[in-house]
Amino acid sequence: MAIECETTERQTAERETGAQVAVIIAVRNGIPFVNEAVASVLQQGDALERVIVVDDGSTDDTVASLSAISDPRLVVMGHAGAGVSDARNAGVAASRAPWLMFLDADDKLAPGAIARLLRRRSPDAVAVYGDYERIDETGHVFGTRGLVRARRRKPSGDILPALLGGNFIINGGVVLCARDRFLEVGGFRSGLALCEDWLLWCRLATTGVIEYVADLVLFYRVHRASVMMRRRWAYADFSPAVEAIFADPVIVSRIPPARLAALRTSGESSLMIYCAQQAARARAWRETTRLTFAAITHSPRNLLRVIARVIGAVIGF
């Protein structure tokens, strides 16, 4: 009954107002990029209900800087020291918008991103996601993603099996998800700080269709101070999320055991490849070599995939 009530609220909100989306930004020490992130959301047009910035204990000028922005759609709230998952959940609780997006404080939305995702989703989709470009600290696009976007298709529909094999969605800033389904699956898992979004996407995928739109919706900023770049991660850092995903009873009930084991190996390999890619981007060649061989050893059948993705990181793909 609760889910039916939430669904009715979503449909009523969509009929009665054009403001359908709340964008949640969890931030801790967001200077110098958070204002640019907020500005990119406020420029999204009538579909935006509000942008909610949840400050998770900043010690810089993040809150003071945001106070200079005069727009009734901007809400800044404190949720100190709770971690990114709890901060995002608190942001969701502060809005009744039927659709949600989770933007990182150092990224920014492409113009018209929200409208494109809303327009191209089907009525039965529980989430819709697009694509991204990488930008540097100054906002300049780099890499070759734009050259292959039109020819590369990511999964749509029942994406759970593919998603268990690796988080190809990459970043919450490319996703609109239905608020009622977000609440149904329990939101972000408290205490998880890495791959918390991967677990969420997997749980959402058990509730219905997730669609891919081959449009640019996000500029993903790569810089030395970001969470994923300020240190070199090891697979062990991500293992709590892996354990949570493959121990989730709703998720595992959807996949035959033999296939689930193979998908877990693939998912683990994807994270190992990611660690090798990050080392390559940092030009830490000895570490890159070690991590690349670890990924290959873990899943020899993925040899070509491992080599291709690490080379891609070297050349800026």
MOKA-V55478 format. One line per field, one symbol per residue. psi: psi as a letter, one per 30 degrees, with the letter a starting at -180 (. if undefined). A space follows every 50 residues. Layout:
BEGIN
psi->???
END
This chain:
BEGIN
psi->eeeeeeeeeeeeeeeflfjfkkkkjkkjifkgfeeeeeefefgfaffkel kjkjjhhkgageeeefffjjkffkkklkikgfleeeeeeeeefglgkfkk kjklfgllkkkgeeeeeeegllfgkflklallkklaffgkklagefffef fkklklbjgeeeeffkifeekffgkkkkeeeeeeggakjkfkfkgeeeee eeeefffakkkkkhlkfkjjkjlffleffflkklefffeeeeeeegfkee efffkkeeeeeeeeeeeeeeeeeeeeeeeefghieeeeeeeeeeeeeeif fgeeeeeeeeeeeefg.
END
